Amino acid sequence: MHVSRPSVHPVEAPPQTAQNVPRARMKDIQGMPGTCGGFALRLFQFIFAVISLLVMASTSDFASASAFCYLVVAVSLQSLWSFSLAVVDLYAILVRRSLRNCRVVSFFTIGDGITSTLTFAAACASAGITVLIGNDLNKCAINHCTRFETATAMAFMSWFSVSPSFLLNFWSLASR
């Protein structure tokens, strides 16, 4: 095997190409953790989940259907999660800190995925029971159909505001 030695044939440094250029960091898009848009989304998630919880808990017979109990548990978890992340977002905004750490984004993504799935499933189940009570059984006179519908709608609104957070976090995680 005849290999050329560098002392005989000096090798120049290869020119810097697009492969060797360090990658630029992506800008913080509003809605991602640590931004004002992310804080607003967390705040809306929290507000809608708390309204759903309070409206459902104000009825005396929400425990009559397991779907309504599941909704109370799901929006309770959603409100705790959203409030804690809103506090983290507010802290990051106030101290001008970026929350682009891979572990932090992974944690946010997994948490958002779990809570959004639970909230959506609970809202769908509650919507089904509300339609059953209101339309199929025609028992809205003895039940609190309006409150059930309001709580279910607020749970869907909470899920709608969790979805952008989850998708942006997932996109940020996948684009690394």
CNS distance restraints for C-alpha pairs under 8 A (distance, minus, plus):
assign (resid   4 and name CA) (resid   8 and name CA) 6.99 0.50 0.50
assign (resid   4 and name CA) (resid   9 and name CA) 6.69 0.50 0.50
assign (resid   5 and name CA) (resid   9 and name CA) 6.22 0.50 0.50
assign (resid   5 and name CA) (resid  10 and name CA) 7.86 0.50 0.50
assign (resid   6 and name CA) (resid  10 and name CA) 4.64 0.50 0.50
assign (resid   6 and name CA) (resid  11 and name CA) 6.27 0.50 0.50
assign (resid  16 and name CA) (resid  20 and name CA) 5.85 0.50 0.50
assign (resid  16 and name CA) (resid  21 and name CA) 6.97 0.50 0.50
assign (resid  17 and name CA) (resid  21 and name CA) 6.55 0.50 0.50
assign (resid  28 and name CA) (resid  32 and name CA) 6.69 0.50 0.50
assign (resid  28 and name CA) (resid  35 and name CA) 7.25 0.50 0.50
assign (resid  29 and name CA) (resid  35 and name CA) 7.60 0.50 0.50
assign (resid  30 and name CA) (resid  35 and name CA) 5.76 0.50 0.50
assign (resid  30 and name CA) (resid  36 and name CA) 6.59 0.50 0.50
assign (resid  30 and name CA) (resid  37 and name CA) 4.58 0.50 0.50
assign (resid  30 and name CA) (resid  38 and name CA) 6.22 0.50 0.50
assign (resid  31 and name CA) (resid  35 and name CA) 6.36 0.50 0.50
assign (resid  31 and name CA) (resid  36 and name CA) 7.22 0.50 0.50
assign (resid  31 and name CA) (resid  37 and name CA) 4.28 0.50 0.50
assign (resid  31 and name CA) (resid  38 and name CA) 3.76 0.50 0.50
assign (resid  31 and name CA) (resid  39 and name CA) 7.42 0.50 0.50
assign (resid  31 and name CA) (resid  40 and name CA) 7.84 0.50 0.50
assign (resid  31 and name CA) (resid  41 and name CA) 6.76 0.50 0.50
assign (resid  31 and name CA) (resid 164 and name CA) 7.17 0.50 0.50
assign (resid  31 and name CA) (resid 165 and name CA) 6.18 0.50 0.50
assign (resid  31 and name CA) (resid 168 and name CA) 6.96 0.50 0.50
assign (resid  32 and name CA) (resid  37 and name CA) 7.09 0.50 0.50
assign (resid  32 and name CA) (resid  38 and name CA) 5.03 0.50 0.50
assign (resid  32 and name CA) (resid 165 and name CA) 6.53 0.50 0.50
assign (resid  32 and name CA) (resid 168 and name CA) 6.01 0.50 0.50
assign (resid  32 and name CA) (resid 169 and name CA) 6.32 0.50 0.50
assign (resid  33 and name CA) (resid  38 and name CA) 5.29 0.50 0.50
assign (resid  33 and name CA) (resid  39 and name CA) 7.39 0.50 0.50
assign (resid  33 and name CA) (resid  89 and name CA) 6.08 0.50 0.50
assign (resid  33 and name CA) (resid  99 and name CA) 5.91 0.50 0.50
assign (resid  33 and name CA) (resid 100 and name CA) 7.70 0.50 0.50
assign (resid  33 and name CA) (resid 105 and name CA) 7.83 0.50 0.50
assign (resid  33 and name CA) (resid 169 and name CA) 7.66 0.50 0.50
assign (resid  34 and name CA) (resid  38 and name CA) 6.41 0.50 0.50
assign (resid  34 and name CA) (resid  39 and name CA) 7.10 0.50 0.50
assign (resid  34 and name CA) (resid  88 and name CA) 7.63 0.50 0.50
assign (resid  34 and name CA) (resid  89 and name CA) 4.61 0.50 0.50
assign (resid  34 and name CA) (resid  90 and name CA) 7.17 0.50 0.50
assign (resid  34 and name CA) (resid  92 and name CA) 5.18 0.50 0.50
assign (resid  34 and name CA) (resid  93 and name CA) 5.73 0.50 0.50
assign (resid  34 and name CA) (resid  97 and name CA) 7.12 0.50 0.50
assign (resid  34 and name CA) (resid  98 and name CA) 5.98 0.50 0.50
assign (resid  34 and name CA) (resid  99 and name CA) 5.56 0.50 0.50
assign (resid  35 and name CA) (resid  39 and name CA) 6.27 0.50 0.50
assign (resid  35 and name CA) (resid  89 and name CA) 6.88 0.50 0.50
assign (resid  35 and name CA) (resid  92 and name CA) 7.86 0.50 0.50
assign (resid  35 and name CA) (resid  93 and name CA) 6.37 0.50 0.50
assign (resid  36 and name CA) (resid  40 and name CA) 6.18 0.50 0.50
assign (resid  36 and name CA) (resid  89 and name CA) 7.96 0.50 0.50
assign (resid  36 and name CA) (resid  93 and name CA) 7.14 0.50 0.50
assign (resid  37 and name CA) (resid  41 and name CA) 6.20 0.50 0.50
assign (resid  38 and name CA) (resid  42 and name CA) 6.21 0.50 0.50
assign (resid  38 and name CA) (resid  89 and name CA) 7.08 0.50 0.50
assign (resid  38 and name CA) (resid 165 and name CA) 7.00 0.50 0.50
assign (resid  39 and name CA) (resid  43 and name CA) 6.09 0.50 0.50
assign (resid  39 and name CA) (resid  86 and name CA) 5.52 0.50 0.50
assign (resid  39 and name CA) (resid  89 and name CA) 5.55 0.50 0.50
assign (resid  39 and name CA) (resid  90 and name CA) 6.49 0.50 0.50
assign (resid  40 and name CA) (resid  44 and name CA) 6.20 0.50 0.50
assign (resid  41 and name CA) (resid  45 and name CA) 6.13 0.50 0.50
assign (resid  41 and name CA) (resid 161 and name CA) 5.95 0.50 0.50
assign (resid  41 and name CA) (resid 162 and name CA) 7.20 0.50 0.50
assign (resid  41 and name CA) (resid 165 and name CA) 7.10 0.50 0.50
assign (resid  42 and name CA) (resid  46 and name CA) 6.14 0.50 0.50
assign (resid  42 and name CA) (resid  82 and name CA) 5.30 0.50 0.50
assign (resid  42 and name CA) (resid  83 and name CA) 6.96 0.50 0.50
assign (resid  42 and name CA) (resid  85 and name CA) 6.83 0.50 0.50
assign (resid  42 and name CA) (resid  86 and name CA) 5.26 0.50 0.50
assign (resid  42 and name CA) (resid 161 and name CA) 7.73 0.50 0.50
assign (resid  42 and name CA) (resid 162 and name CA) 7.57 0.50 0.50
assign (resid  43 and name CA) (resid  47 and name CA) 6.12 0.50 0.50
assign (resid  43 and name CA) (resid  82 and name CA) 7.09 0.50 0.50
assign (resid  43 and name CA) (resid  83 and name CA) 7.15 0.50 0.50
assign (resid  43 and name CA) (resid  86 and name CA) 6.28 0.50 0.50
assign (resid  44 and name CA) (resid  48 and name CA) 6.03 0.50 0.50
assign (resid  44 and name CA) (resid 158 and name CA) 7.03 0.50 0.50
assign (resid  44 and name CA) (resid 161 and name CA) 6.60 0.50 0.50
assign (resid  45 and name CA) (resid  49 and name CA) 6.07 0.50 0.50
assign (resid  45 and name CA) (resid  78 and name CA) 7.61 0.50 0.50
assign (resid  45 and name CA) (resid  79 and name CA) 7.07 0.50 0.50
assign (resid  45 and name CA) (resid  82 and name CA) 6.09 0.50 0.50
assign (resid  45 and name CA) (resid 157 and name CA) 7.74 0.50 0.50
assign (resid  45 and name CA) (resid 158 and name CA) 4.70 0.50 0.50
assign (resid  45 and name CA) (resid 159 and name CA) 7.34 0.50 0.50
assign (resid  45 and name CA) (resid 161 and name CA) 5.61 0.50 0.50
assign (resid  45 and name CA) (resid 162 and name CA) 6.23 0.50 0.50
assign (resid  46 and name CA) (resid  50 and name CA) 6.06 0.50 0.50
assign (resid  46 and name CA) (resid  78 and name CA) 7.16 0.50 0.50
assign (resid  46 and name CA) (resid  79 and name CA) 4.77 0.50 0.50
assign (resid  46 and name CA) (resid  80 and name CA) 7.67 0.50 0.50
assign (resid  46 and name CA) (resid  82 and name CA) 5.26 0.50 0.50
assign (resid  46 and name CA) (resid  83 and name CA) 5.86 0.50 0.50
assign (resid  46 and name CA) (resid 158 and name CA) 7.36 0.50 0.50
assign (resid  47 and name CA) (resid  51 and name CA) 6.14 0.50 0.50
assign (resid  47 and name CA) (resid  79 and name CA) 7.68 0.50 0.50
assign (resid  47 and name CA) (resid 158 and name CA) 7.88 0.50 0.50
assign (resid  48 and name CA) (resid  52 and name CA) 6.14 0.50 0.50
assign (resid  48 and name CA) (resid 154 and name CA) 5.24 0.50 0.50
assign (resid  48 and name CA) (resid 155 and name CA) 6.54 0.50 0.50
assign (resid  48 and name CA) (resid 157 and name CA) 6.28 0.50 0.50
assign (resid  48 and name CA) (resid 158 and name CA) 5.05 0.50 0.50
assign (resid  49 and name CA) (resid  53 and name CA) 6.12 0.50 0.50
assign (resid  49 and name CA) (resid  75 and name CA) 5.13 0.50 0.50
assign (resid  49 and name CA) (resid  76 and name CA) 7.10 0.50 0.50
assign (resid  49 and name CA) (resid  78 and name CA) 6.43 0.50 0.50
assign (resid  49 and name CA) (resid  79 and name CA) 5.38 0.50 0.50
assign (resid  49 and name CA) (resid 154 and name CA) 6.56 0.50 0.50
assign (resid  49 and name CA) (resid 155 and name CA) 5.88 0.50 0.50
assign (resid  49 and name CA) (resid 158 and name CA) 5.64 0.50 0.50
assign (resid  50 and name CA) (resid  54 and name CA) 6.02 0.50 0.50
assign (resid  50 and name CA) (resid  75 and name CA) 7.14 0.50 0.50
assign (resid  50 and name CA) (resid  76 and name CA) 7.36 0.50 0.50
assign (resid  50 and name CA) (resid  79 and name CA) 6.12 0.50 0.50
assign (resid  51 and name CA) (resid  55 and name CA) 6.00 0.50 0.50
assign (resid  51 and name CA) (resid 151 and name CA) 7.14 0.50 0.50
assign (resid  51 and name CA) (resid 154 and name CA) 6.65 0.50 0.50
assign (resid  52 and name CA) (resid  56 and name CA) 6.06 0.50 0.50
assign (resid  52 and name CA) (resid  72 and name CA) 7.91 0.50 0.50
assign (resid  52 and name CA) (resid  75 and name CA) 7.04 0.50 0.50
assign (resid  52 and name CA) (resid 150 and name CA) 7.17 0.50 0.50
assign (resid  52 and name CA) (resid 151 and name CA) 4.16 0.50 0.50
assign (resid  52 and name CA) (resid 152 and name CA) 6.79 0.50 0.50
assign (resid  52 and name CA) (resid 153 and name CA) 7.78 0.50 0.50
assign (resid  52 and name CA) (resid 154 and name CA) 5.10 0.50 0.50
assign (resid  52 and name CA) (resid 155 and name CA) 5.77 0.50 0.50
assign (resid  53 and name CA) (resid  57 and name CA) 5.94 0.50 0.50
assign (resid  53 and name CA) (resid  71 and name CA) 7.91 0.50 0.50
assign (resid  53 and name CA) (resid  72 and name CA) 5.65 0.50 0.50
assign (resid  53 and name CA) (resid  75 and name CA) 6.15 0.50 0.50
assign (resid  53 and name CA) (resid  76 and name CA) 6.66 0.50 0.50
assign (resid  53 and name CA) (resid 151 and name CA) 6.94 0.50 0.50
assign (resid  54 and name CA) (resid  58 and name CA) 6.00 0.50 0.50
assign (resid  55 and name CA) (resid  59 and name CA) 7.04 0.50 0.50
assign (resid  55 and name CA) (resid 147 and name CA) 6.21 0.50 0.50
assign (resid  55 and name CA) (resid 148 and name CA) 7.73 0.50 0.50
assign (resid  55 and name CA) (resid 150 and name CA) 7.27 0.50 0.50
assign (resid  55 and name CA) (resid 151 and name CA) 5.65 0.50 0.50
assign (resid  56 and name CA) (resid  62 and name CA) 6.56 0.50 0.50
assign (resid  56 and name CA) (resid  68 and name CA) 7.62 0.50 0.50
assign (resid  56 and name CA) (resid  72 and name CA) 6.98 0.50 0.50
assign (resid  56 and name CA) (resid 147 and name CA) 6.68 0.50 0.50
assign (resid  56 and name CA) (resid 148 and name CA) 6.41 0.50 0.50
assign (resid  56 and name CA) (resid 151 and name CA) 5.65 0.50 0.50
assign (resid  57 and name CA) (resid  62 and name CA) 7.07 0.50 0.50
assign (resid  57 and name CA) (resid  72 and name CA) 7.46 0.50 0.50
assign (resid  59 and name CA) (resid 144 and name CA) 6.91 0.50 0.50
assign (resid  59 and name CA) (resid 147 and name CA) 7.38 0.50 0.50
assign (resid  61 and name CA) (resid 143 and name CA) 7.60 0.50 0.50
assign (resid  62 and name CA) (resid  68 and name CA) 5.70 0.50 0.50
assign (resid  62 and name CA) (resid  69 and name CA) 6.73 0.50 0.50
assign (resid  63 and name CA) (resid  68 and name CA) 6.56 0.50 0.50
assign (resid  63 and name CA) (resid  69 and name CA) 5.76 0.50 0.50
assign (resid  64 and name CA) (resid  68 and name CA) 7.81 0.50 0.50
assign (resid  65 and name CA) (resid  69 and name CA) 6.76 0.50 0.50
assign (resid  65 and name CA) (resid 129 and name CA) 7.75 0.50 0.50
assign (resid  66 and name CA) (resid  70 and name CA) 6.08 0.50 0.50
assign (resid  67 and name CA) (resid  71 and name CA) 6.14 0.50 0.50
assign (resid  67 and name CA) (resid 122 and name CA) 6.51 0.50 0.50
assign (resid  67 and name CA) (resid 125 and name CA) 5.52 0.50 0.50
assign (resid  67 and name CA) (resid 126 and name CA) 5.28 0.50 0.50
assign (resid  67 and name CA) (resid 129 and name CA) 7.20 0.50 0.50
assign (resid  68 and name CA) (resid  72 and name CA) 6.33 0.50 0.50
assign (resid  68 and name CA) (resid 122 and name CA) 7.67 0.50 0.50
assign (resid  68 and name CA) (resid 125 and name CA) 7.92 0.50 0.50
assign (resid  68 and name CA) (resid 126 and name CA) 5.71 0.50 0.50
assign (resid  69 and name CA) (resid  73 and name CA) 6.37 0.50 0.50
assign (resid  70 and name CA) (resid  74 and name CA) 6.02 0.50 0.50
assign (resid  70 and name CA) (resid 122 and name CA) 5.89 0.50 0.50
assign (resid  71 and name CA) (resid  75 and name CA) 6.00 0.50 0.50
assign (resid  71 and name CA) (resid 119 and name CA) 7.13 0.50 0.50
assign (resid  71 and name CA) (resid 122 and name CA) 4.74 0.50 0.50
assign (resid  71 and name CA) (resid 123 and name CA) 6.40 0.50 0.50
assign (resid  71 and name CA) (resid 126 and name CA) 6.87 0.50 0.50
assign (resid  71 and name CA) (resid 155 and name CA) 7.90 0.50 0.50
assign (resid  72 and name CA) (resid  76 and name CA) 5.99 0.50 0.50
assign (resid  73 and name CA) (resid  77 and name CA) 6.27 0.50 0.50
assign (resid  74 and name CA) (resid  78 and name CA) 6.11 0.50 0.50
assign (resid  74 and name CA) (resid 115 and name CA) 7.41 0.50 0.50
assign (resid  74 and name CA) (resid 118 and name CA) 5.82 0.50 0.50
assign (resid  74 and name CA) (resid 119 and name CA) 5.33 0.50 0.50
assign (resid  74 and name CA) (resid 122 and name CA) 6.56 0.50 0.50
assign (resid  75 and name CA) (resid  79 and name CA) 5.88 0.50 0.50
assign (resid  75 and name CA) (resid 119 and name CA) 6.20 0.50 0.50
assign (resid  75 and name CA) (resid 155 and name CA) 6.84 0.50 0.50
assign (resid  76 and name CA) (resid  80 and name CA) 6.28 0.50 0.50
assign (resid  77 and name CA) (resid  81 and name CA) 6.11 0.50 0.50
assign (resid  77 and name CA) (resid 115 and name CA) 7.11 0.50 0.50
assign (resid  78 and name CA) (resid  82 and name CA) 5.94 0.50 0.50
assign (resid  78 and name CA) (resid 115 and name CA) 5.76 0.50 0.50
assign (resid  78 and name CA) (resid 116 and name CA) 7.66 0.50 0.50
assign (resid  78 and name CA) (resid 119 and name CA) 7.09 0.50 0.50
assign (resid  79 and name CA) (resid  83 and name CA) 5.91 0.50 0.50
assign (resid  80 and name CA) (resid  84 and name CA) 6.14 0.50 0.50
assign (resid  81 and name CA) (resid  85 and name CA) 6.24 0.50 0.50
assign (resid  81 and name CA) (resid 111 and name CA) 7.80 0.50 0.50
assign (resid  81 and name CA) (resid 115 and name CA) 7.79 0.50 0.50
assign (resid  82 and name CA) (resid  86 and name CA) 5.93 0.50 0.50
assign (resid  83 and name CA) (resid  87 and name CA) 6.27 0.50 0.50
assign (resid  84 and name CA) (resid  88 and name CA) 6.43 0.50 0.50
assign (resid  85 and name CA) (resid  89 and name CA) 6.00 0.50 0.50
assign (resid  86 and name CA) (resid  90 and name CA) 6.00 0.50 0.50
assign (resid  87 and name CA) (resid  91 and name CA) 6.14 0.50 0.50
assign (resid  88 and name CA) (resid  92 and name CA) 6.17 0.50 0.50
assign (resid  89 and name CA) (resid  93 and name CA) 6.15 0.50 0.50
assign (resid  90 and name CA) (resid  94 and name CA) 6.12 0.50 0.50
assign (resid  91 and name CA) (resid  95 and name CA) 6.18 0.50 0.50
assign (resid  92 and name CA) (resid  96 and name CA) 5.59 0.50 0.50
assign (resid  92 and name CA) (resid  97 and name CA) 4.71 0.50 0.50
assign (resid  92 and name CA) (resid  98 and name CA) 6.56 0.50 0.50
assign (resid  92 and name CA) (resid  99 and name CA) 7.17 0.50 0.50
assign (resid  93 and name CA) (resid  97 and name CA) 6.43 0.50 0.50
assign (resid  99 and name CA) (resid 104 and name CA) 6.80 0.50 0.50
assign (resid  99 and name CA) (resid 105 and name CA) 7.27 0.50 0.50
assign (resid 100 and name CA) (resid 104 and name CA) 7.08 0.50 0.50
assign (resid 100 and name CA) (resid 105 and name CA) 6.41 0.50 0.50
assign (resid 101 and name CA) (resid 105 and name CA) 6.16 0.50 0.50
assign (resid 102 and name CA) (resid 106 and name CA) 6.03 0.50 0.50
assign (resid 102 and name CA) (resid 173 and name CA) 6.95 0.50 0.50
assign (resid 103 and name CA) (resid 107 and name CA) 6.09 0.50 0.50
assign (resid 104 and name CA) (resid 108 and name CA) 6.20 0.50 0.50
assign (resid 105 and name CA) (resid 109 and name CA) 5.96 0.50 0.50
assign (resid 105 and name CA) (resid 169 and name CA) 6.18 0.50 0.50
assign (resid 105 and name CA) (resid 172 and name CA) 7.74 0.50 0.50
assign (resid 105 and name CA) (resid 173 and name CA) 6.56 0.50 0.50
assign (resid 106 and name CA) (resid 110 and name CA) 6.10 0.50 0.50
assign (resid 106 and name CA) (resid 169 and name CA) 7.76 0.50 0.50
assign (resid 106 and name CA) (resid 170 and name CA) 7.92 0.50 0.50
assign (resid 106 and name CA) (resid 173 and name CA) 6.79 0.50 0.50
assign (resid 107 and name CA) (resid 111 and name CA) 6.06 0.50 0.50
assign (resid 108 and name CA) (resid 112 and name CA) 5.92 0.50 0.50
assign (resid 108 and name CA) (resid 166 and name CA) 7.80 0.50 0.50
assign (resid 108 and name CA) (resid 169 and name CA) 7.03 0.50 0.50
assign (resid 109 and name CA) (resid 113 and name CA) 6.01 0.50 0.50
assign (resid 109 and name CA) (resid 166 and name CA) 5.65 0.50 0.50
assign (resid 109 and name CA) (resid 169 and name CA) 5.47 0.50 0.50
assign (resid 109 and name CA) (resid 170 and name CA) 5.84 0.50 0.50
assign (resid 110 and name CA) (resid 114 and name CA) 6.19 0.50 0.50
assign (resid 111 and name CA) (resid 115 and name CA) 6.09 0.50 0.50
assign (resid 112 and name CA) (resid 116 and name CA) 5.76 0.50 0.50
assign (resid 112 and name CA) (resid 162 and name CA) 6.81 0.50 0.50
assign (resid 112 and name CA) (resid 165 and name CA) 7.26 0.50 0.50
assign (resid 112 and name CA) (resid 166 and name CA) 5.39 0.50 0.50
assign (resid 113 and name CA) (resid 117 and name CA) 6.08 0.50 0.50
assign (resid 113 and name CA) (resid 166 and name CA) 6.22 0.50 0.50
assign (resid 114 and name CA) (resid 118 and name CA) 6.25 0.50 0.50
assign (resid 115 and name CA) (resid 119 and name CA) 6.01 0.50 0.50
assign (resid 116 and name CA) (resid 120 and name CA) 5.96 0.50 0.50
assign (resid 116 and name CA) (resid 159 and name CA) 5.73 0.50 0.50
assign (resid 116 and name CA) (resid 162 and name CA) 6.17 0.50 0.50
assign (resid 116 and name CA) (resid 163 and name CA) 7.03 0.50 0.50
assign (resid 117 and name CA) (resid 121 and name CA) 6.07 0.50 0.50
assign (resid 118 and name CA) (resid 122 and name CA) 6.09 0.50 0.50
assign (resid 119 and name CA) (resid 123 and name CA) 6.03 0.50 0.50
assign (resid 119 and name CA) (resid 155 and name CA) 6.59 0.50 0.50
assign (resid 119 and name CA) (resid 156 and name CA) 7.62 0.50 0.50
assign (resid 119 and name CA) (resid 158 and name CA) 7.81 0.50 0.50
assign (resid 119 and name CA) (resid 159 and name CA) 6.22 0.50 0.50
assign (resid 120 and name CA) (resid 124 and name CA) 6.10 0.50 0.50
assign (resid 120 and name CA) (resid 155 and name CA) 7.48 0.50 0.50
assign (resid 120 and name CA) (resid 156 and name CA) 6.63 0.50 0.50
assign (resid 120 and name CA) (resid 159 and name CA) 6.04 0.50 0.50
assign (resid 121 and name CA) (resid 125 and name CA) 6.13 0.50 0.50
assign (resid 122 and name CA) (resid 126 and name CA) 6.03 0.50 0.50
assign (resid 123 and name CA) (resid 127 and name CA) 5.99 0.50 0.50
assign (resid 123 and name CA) (resid 152 and name CA) 5.39 0.50 0.50
assign (resid 123 and name CA) (resid 153 and name CA) 7.66 0.50 0.50
assign (resid 123 and name CA) (resid 155 and name CA) 5.70 0.50 0.50
assign (resid 123 and name CA) (resid 156 and name CA) 6.02 0.50 0.50
assign (resid 124 and name CA) (resid 128 and name CA) 6.21 0.50 0.50
assign (resid 124 and name CA) (resid 152 and name CA) 7.98 0.50 0.50
assign (resid 125 and name CA) (resid 129 and name CA) 6.38 0.50 0.50
assign (resid 126 and name CA) (resid 130 and name CA) 6.00 0.50 0.50
assign (resid 126 and name CA) (resid 148 and name CA) 7.72 0.50 0.50
assign (resid 126 and name CA) (resid 152 and name CA) 6.21 0.50 0.50
assign (resid 127 and name CA) (resid 131 and name CA) 6.14 0.50 0.50
assign (resid 127 and name CA) (resid 149 and name CA) 7.16 0.50 0.50
assign (resid 127 and name CA) (resid 152 and name CA) 6.17 0.50 0.50
assign (resid 128 and name CA) (resid 132 and name CA) 6.16 0.50 0.50
assign (resid 129 and name CA) (resid 133 and name CA) 6.11 0.50 0.50
assign (resid 130 and name CA) (resid 134 and name CA) 5.94 0.50 0.50
assign (resid 130 and name CA) (resid 145 and name CA) 6.63 0.50 0.50
assign (resid 130 and name CA) (resid 148 and name CA) 6.51 0.50 0.50
assign (resid 130 and name CA) (resid 149 and name CA) 6.63 0.50 0.50
assign (resid 131 and name CA) (resid 135 and name CA) 5.42 0.50 0.50
assign (resid 131 and name CA) (resid 136 and name CA) 6.90 0.50 0.50
assign (resid 132 and name CA) (resid 136 and name CA) 4.92 0.50 0.50
assign (resid 132 and name CA) (resid 137 and name CA) 6.14 0.50 0.50
assign (resid 133 and name CA) (resid 137 and name CA) 5.13 0.50 0.50
assign (resid 133 and name CA) (resid 138 and name CA) 6.10 0.50 0.50
assign (resid 133 and name CA) (resid 139 and name CA) 5.69 0.50 0.50
assign (resid 133 and name CA) (resid 140 and name CA) 6.56 0.50 0.50
assign (resid 133 and name CA) (resid 145 and name CA) 7.58 0.50 0.50
assign (resid 134 and name CA) (resid 138 and name CA) 5.01 0.50 0.50
assign (resid 134 and name CA) (resid 139 and name CA) 5.92 0.50 0.50
assign (resid 134 and name CA) (resid 140 and name CA) 5.31 0.50 0.50
assign (resid 134 and name CA) (resid 145 and name CA) 6.57 0.50 0.50
assign (resid 139 and name CA) (resid 143 and name CA) 6.35 0.50 0.50
assign (resid 140 and name CA) (resid 144 and name CA) 6.44 0.50 0.50
assign (resid 140 and name CA) (resid 145 and name CA) 5.41 0.50 0.50
assign (resid 144 and name CA) (resid 148 and name CA) 6.19 0.50 0.50
assign (resid 145 and name CA) (resid 149 and name CA) 6.02 0.50 0.50
assign (resid 146 and name CA) (resid 150 and name CA) 6.09 0.50 0.50
assign (resid 147 and name CA) (resid 151 and name CA) 6.06 0.50 0.50
assign (resid 148 and name CA) (resid 152 and name CA) 6.10 0.50 0.50
assign (resid 149 and name CA) (resid 153 and name CA) 6.01 0.50 0.50
assign (resid 150 and name CA) (resid 154 and name CA) 6.15 0.50 0.50
assign (resid 151 and name CA) (resid 155 and name CA) 6.21 0.50 0.50
assign (resid 152 and name CA) (resid 156 and name CA) 6.32 0.50 0.50
assign (resid 153 and name CA) (resid 157 and name CA) 6.22 0.50 0.50
assign (resid 154 and name CA) (resid 158 and name CA) 6.12 0.50 0.50
assign (resid 155 and name CA) (resid 159 and name CA) 6.24 0.50 0.50
assign (resid 156 and name CA) (resid 160 and name CA) 6.11 0.50 0.50
assign (resid 157 and name CA) (resid 161 and name CA) 6.32 0.50 0.50
assign (resid 158 and name CA) (resid 162 and name CA) 6.26 0.50 0.50
assign (resid 159 and name CA) (resid 163 and name CA) 6.23 0.50 0.50
assign (resid 160 and name CA) (resid 164 and name CA) 7.52 0.50 0.50
assign (resid 161 and name CA) (resid 165 and name CA) 7.25 0.50 0.50
assign (resid 162 and name CA) (resid 166 and name CA) 6.23 0.50 0.50
assign (resid 163 and name CA) (resid 167 and name CA) 6.07 0.50 0.50
assign (resid 164 and name CA) (resid 168 and name CA) 5.94 0.50 0.50
assign (resid 165 and name CA) (resid 169 and name CA) 6.08 0.50 0.50
assign (resid 166 and name CA) (resid 170 and name CA) 5.97 0.50 0.50
assign (resid 167 and name CA) (resid 171 and name CA) 5.95 0.50 0.50
assign (resid 168 and name CA) (resid 172 and name CA) 6.02 0.50 0.50
assign (resid 169 and name CA) (resid 173 and name CA) 6.08 0.50 0.50
assign (resid 170 and name CA) (resid 174 and name CA) 6.01 0.50 0.50
assign (resid 171 and name CA) (resid 175 and name CA) 6.00 0.50 0.50
assign (resid 172 and name CA) (resid 176 and name CA) 6.84 0.50 0.50
